[in-house]
Amino acid sequence: MTLRIRASEEEGQRLFWFEAPSCDLSGVVAIDSLALGPAAGGCRFWRYDDAAGMQADARRLARGMSYKNAMAGLPLGGGKSVVQRPQHPFDRAALFRAFGQVLNALKGEYLAAEDVGTTPRDMEIVRSVSPHVFGLPAKDALAGGDPSPWTALGVFLSIEHVLSRNGLPLAGSRIAVQGLGNVGADLCRKLHARGAVLVVADVHDQAIAHLCADVPAEVASPDAIHRSRVDVFAPCALGGGLNSKTIPEISARFVVGAANNQLASPWDEALLHSRGILYAPDYVVNAGGIINVAAEYLGSAQGEVLARVRRIPERLSAVLDRAEATGRPPSHIADSMARDLIASAAAPANRTPIDESAARSI
Ligand code: NAD
């Protein structure tokens, strides 16, 4: 197999473009920050139109990971990988083994885990060639396994917190959940168990049928769920759902969800703010999964994960308190808190050069 890696830099972020044509592998790793530790973030396996789209997604997601890891108090920097999903039939195991060689070439500066389009099984394949991957099945009493239930728990606790600080009980509150995948479906079950009334949507009928088999919910169409008459809108599908078209139509007072990069542009938070809609910054509330991944990386006990995820509402509360005190939107506050945490950490002594030998046949 021939693996080629090309490094470049964009506005302080390092990019590593990789390609192993015989394994149908191509993509990019973006490293945003190493100030707090190795750059950690998921591996997204998605069909992109072009390299510019891949780069934009990887860079945006890597910055989000820096902020998320800092705000969650983790000893990790921020990074993300995006891998182009081939259009033709391909050997998935060979592709992810080749991706493992990319991680080896980066010598642990970037740590991968699951993201949209990848599974714990993919990560096990990556682990067969590289130690720089997490989100693997848990062993003994140590942390590990699917991060999604932890993400769902953090979002659930955040919704409960936002309602309660506004004097509303969770039981009887109406909550619209957009996207019934690994996180969204689990979140619905937790909300239903505590008496919330659900409105749900997904682009896949199967996902709706699966949830509604045991959880009562009103079903909305995917392009109208944000307009539902609810107390909380929880975006749990893909990013960019909060934009100049959808925000004027949202009737919920609170937006609290799992999706990464919910705001399509930095101006959209101001738009939400001007409409009096409280937006809980996505990377503060959806940190449960990376908290579990970090615990696996650090070799912590599974029990520690619960205690750390339970602290998410405390961090959200600090952001919302400051937002209320200053009149600034919560995501501006969270961004500046995260930047301060990153800036106050010592700069890494040495940047490990990439393994040039990776650019030959292996
Ligand atoms: P997933 O792929 O399992 O589920 C996403 C669901 O959204 C799918 O059922 C899909 O059909 C649905 N969907 C896609 N577009 C939609 C649309 N326009 N309207 C309605 N439904 C739509 O992903 P997941 O692991 O549940 O993650 C959900 C979101 O949370 C993603 O943005 C992800 O980046 C973010 N997130 C996930 C984790 C985690 O631990 N899994 C951690 C942090 C953030």
Residues whose N, C-alpha, C, O or C-beta is under 5 A from the ligand:
A	BS01	NAD	V116 P147 S148 T151 Q178 G179 L180 G181 N182 V183 G184 A201 D202 V203 H204 A207 P222 C236 A237 L238 G239 A258 A259 N260 N286 G289
